[in-house]
């Protein structure tokens, strides 16, 4: 009898875990927090997962109720604590998910993509150190939103937004000469590479293709006389002029800052290719 009660408790734990997973995913999706973990383009997959897990929870609930209503036959299926393992793993991963945005320090470790003439006609991100890892199979520069066919080189002023960020970077990285002398306005956070001088910093945004695991920092090398007075992770809104300069022996797109101001991090600090 004691063994049967123990088995019933294990089955009941499974029900609680499944409903708990459903609740967690529902809160993330309908609370708007899911975009902090995955590209919103794939939210439908999360909703599909909620439906599947809820159906599993209902089946498990029926199993528990049926077990409780029976008089515990001798051939009662024996459950072990180890049977909880596949149910607990998703919860463990849920608690391991970052509860804050990715840091500027991580950007330096993954490799700051600032583009260069040597990456023309290829993905700028795939040439960065981080993209050599198999965890980074797709470059955001090969993707784009509804305006990906718009030729931004025809615009006198480039204003980078969440929606066009990846598309503009893609075009500038592919043909930087077309954008030489163009005015640019953008918001991003300061990140540095060990090779940057005191008058240089990278102004970047994390680009998320699928989820935060493949987040890649992309942006521009910026030049400013007192660049070293801005700490890594500082969010800036800048206006400047695009030009070309040498960096690591290669022609690189540079944003020469004309004016800037510190700003708060946006509610959605990431940008998405879709």
ChimeraX attribute file (.defattr): number of C-alpha atoms within 10 A of each C-alpha:
attribute: neighborCount
match mode: 1-to-1
recipient: residues
	/A:1	7
	/A:2	7
	/A:3	10
	/A:4	18
	/A:5	12
	/A:6	15
	/A:7	20
	/A:8	19
	/A:9	15
	/A:10	19
	/A:11	21
	/A:12	16
	/A:13	17
	/A:14	23
	/A:15	22
	/A:16	16
	/A:17	18
	/A:18	24
	/A:19	19
	/A:20	16
	/A:21	21
	/A:22	19
	/A:23	13
	/A:24	14
	/A:25	18
	/A:26	17
	/A:27	13
	/A:28	15
	/A:29	17
	/A:30	10
	/A:31	10
	/A:32	11
	/A:33	15
	/A:34	19
	/A:35	22
	/A:36	22
	/A:37	20
	/A:38	20
	/A:39	21
	/A:40	21
	/A:41	13
	/A:42	15
	/A:43	14
	/A:44	11
	/A:45	11
	/A:46	17
	/A:47	16
	/A:48	11
	/A:49	15
	/A:50	21
	/A:51	13
	/A:52	13
	/A:53	18
	/A:54	19
	/A:55	14
	/A:56	16
	/A:57	21
	/A:58	15
	/A:59	12
	/A:60	19
	/A:61	19
	/A:62	13
	/A:63	15
	/A:64	19
	/A:65	12
	/A:66	10
	/A:67	18
	/A:68	13
	/A:69	8
	/A:70	9
	/A:71	8
	/A:72	13
	/A:73	9
	/A:74	7
	/A:75	6
	/A:76	12
	/A:77	11
	/A:78	10
	/A:79	16
	/A:80	12
	/A:81	12
	/A:82	10
	/A:83	12
	/A:84	15
	/A:85	11
	/A:86	10
	/A:87	17
	/A:88	17
	/A:89	10
	/A:90	14
	/A:91	15
	/A:92	10
	/A:93	10
	/A:94	14
	/A:95	9
	/A:96	9
	/A:97	12
	/A:98	12
	/A:99	10
	/A:100	8
	/A:101	13
	/A:102	16
	/A:103	13
	/A:104	22
	/A:105	13
	/A:106	14
	/A:107	26
	/A:108	18
	/A:109	12
	/A:110	19
	/A:111	20
	/A:112	28
	/A:113	26
	/A:114	23
	/A:115	28
	/A:116	25
	/A:117	18
	/A:118	14
	/A:119	18
	/A:120	16
	/A:121	13
	/A:122	15
	/A:123	19
	/A:124	25
	/A:125	28
	/A:126	20
	/A:127	17
	/A:128	19
	/A:129	13
	/A:130	22
	/A:131	21
	/A:132	13
	/A:133	12
	/A:134	9
	/A:135	11
	/A:136	17
	/A:137	11
	/A:138	16
	/A:139	21
	/A:140	25
	/A:141	24
	/A:142	16
	/A:143	16
	/A:144	19
	/A:145	14
	/A:146	11
	/A:147	12
	/A:148	18
	/A:149	10
	/A:150	12
	/A:151	11
	/A:152	19
	/A:153	18
	/A:154	11
	/A:155	12
	/A:156	12
	/A:157	17
	/A:158	22
	/A:159	15
	/A:160	17
	/A:161	13
	/A:162	16
	/A:163	16
	/A:164	22
	/A:165	24
	/A:166	27
	/A:167	25
	/A:168	23
	/A:169	21
	/A:170	26
	/A:171	21
	/A:172	22
	/A:173	28
	/A:174	21
	/A:175	17
	/A:176	23
	/A:177	15
	/A:178	13
	/A:179	24
	/A:180	17
	/A:181	16
	/A:182	17
	/A:183	20
	/A:184	20
	/A:185	18
	/A:186	20
	/A:187	26
	/A:188	26
	/A:189	27
	/A:190	24
	/A:191	29
	/A:192	24
	/A:193	17
	/A:194	6
	/A:195	10
	/A:196	16
	/A:197	12
	/A:198	13
	/A:199	13
	/A:200	23
	/A:201	24
	/A:202	28
	/A:203	28
	/A:204	28
	/A:205	28
	/A:206	24
	/A:207	27
	/A:208	25
	/A:209	26
	/A:210	19
	/A:211	17
	/A:212	20
	/A:213	13
	/A:214	22
	/A:215	28
	/A:216	28
	/A:217	28
	/A:218	28
	/A:219	29
	/A:220	25
	/A:221	27
	/A:222	24
	/A:223	20
	/A:224	17
	/A:225	11
	/A:226	10
	/A:227	17
	/A:228	14
	/A:229	10
	/A:230	15
	/A:231	14
	/A:232	19
	/A:233	19
	/A:234	16
	/A:235	23
	/A:236	20
	/A:237	16
	/A:238	20
	/A:239	21
	/A:240	22
	/A:241	19
	/A:242	24
	/A:243	18
	/A:244	19
	/A:245	14
	/A:246	11
	/A:247	15
	/A:248	9
	/A:249	7
	/A:250	14
	/A:251	17
	/A:252	22
	/A:253	27
	/A:254	26
	/A:255	29
	/A:256	23
	/A:257	19
	/A:258	13
	/A:259	11
	/A:260	15
	/A:261	10
	/A:262	14
	/A:263	13
	/A:264	10
	/A:265	14
	/A:266	10
	/A:267	7
	/A:268	11
	/A:269	18
	/A:270	22
	/A:271	23
	/A:272	26
	/A:273	24
	/A:274	19
